Amino acid sequence: MTAEENKAVRVTIFGEDYQIRTDLGDEYTRACALHVDEAIQEAHIGSHVSEVHKAAILAAMKITDELFRARRDKEILERAVRERLSDLTERVNDMLDGEGS
């Protein structure tokens, strides 16, 4: 593995600096860190939680909820696409069968 594949990216989360070793790229890693920072800030300020670890747990719960909702939405969309594709395939097959008669 080269240094480029797994390089350190400096990010700040809730006022603390971290060096994250990643192969996902600077921009993506910073975007992830920003999302986490915003979730912690929201939990800290919005929920009036003074303890940082509790704010981090609330942020983790929020981010997990986002993940679960996105997975559910993806499954619903995939199911709808499969059903539509199946319907269209059936209609095309019916049309082709009608031509051969």
C-alpha positions in Angstrom: 0.0 0.0 0.0 1.4 3.4 -1.0 1.3 6.5 1.1 -1.1 8.0 -1.4 -3.5 5.1 -0.9 -3.6 5.6 2.9 -2.6 9.2 3.8 -3.5 11.2 6.8 -6.1 13.9 6.5 -6.4 16.6 9.2 -10.0 17.3 10.3 -11.6 19.2 13.2 -14.6 17.7 15.0 -16.2 19.6 17.9 -13.1 21.8 18.3 -10.6 18.8 18.4 -8.1 18.1 15.6 -7.7 14.6 14.3 -5.5 13.0 11.7 -7.5 10.4 9.9 -5.7 7.8 7.9 -7.8 7.0 4.9 -7.7 6.0 1.2 -11.0 7.8 0.6 -9.5 11.1 -0.3 -9.2 14.5 1.4 -12.5 16.0 0.2 -14.6 13.0 1.1 -13.0 12.6 4.5 -13.4 16.3 5.3 -17.1 16.1 4.2 -17.6 13.1 6.5 -15.9 14.9 9.4 -18.0 18.0 8.8 -21.2 15.9 8.9 -20.2 14.4 12.2 -19.1 17.8 13.6 -22.5 19.3 12.6 -24.4 16.4 14.1 -22.5 16.8 17.4 -22.9 20.6 17.4 -26.7 20.1 16.8 -26.9 17.6 19.7 -24.8 19.7 22.0 -26.7 23.0 21.3 -30.1 21.8 20.2 -30.6 19.2 22.9 -28.9 21.2 25.6 -26.4 18.4 26.3 -23.3 19.7 28.1 -21.3 16.5 28.1 -19.4 16.0 24.9 -19.6 12.2 25.0 -23.4 12.4 25.3 -23.6 14.8 22.4 -21.4 12.4 20.4 -23.8 9.5 21.2 -26.8 11.6 20.2 -25.0 12.5 17.0 -24.2 8.8 16.3 -27.9 8.0 16.8 -28.9 10.7 14.4 -26.4 9.6 11.8 -27.5 6.0 12.2 -31.1 7.0 11.7 -30.1 8.8 8.5 -28.3 5.6 7.3 -31.3 3.3 8.2 -33.7 5.7 6.4 -31.5 5.9 3.3 -31.2 2.1 3.2 -35.0 1.7 3.6 -35.6 4.3 0.8 -33.1 2.5 -1.4 -34.8 -0.8 -0.9 -38.2 0.7 -1.7 -36.8 2.2 -4.8 -35.1 -1.0 -5.9 -38.3 -2.9 -5.3 -40.3 -0.4 -7.4 -37.7 -0.6 -10.2 -37.7 -4.4 -10.2 -41.5 -4.5 -10.3 -41.6 -2.0 -13.1 -38.9 -3.9 -15.1 -40.8 -7.1 -14.6 -44.0 -5.5 -15.8 -42.3 -4.0 -18.9 -40.6 -7.3 -19.6 -43.9 -9.2 -19.4 -45.6 -6.6 -21.7 -42.7 -6.9 -24.3 -42.9 -10.7 -24.1 -46.7 -10.6 -24.6 -46.3 -8.3 -27.6 -43.6 -10.6 -29.1 -45.7 -13.6 -28.5 -48.6 -11.9 -30.3 -46.5 -11.2 -33.4 -45.6 -14.9 -33.8 -49.3 -16.0 -33.9 
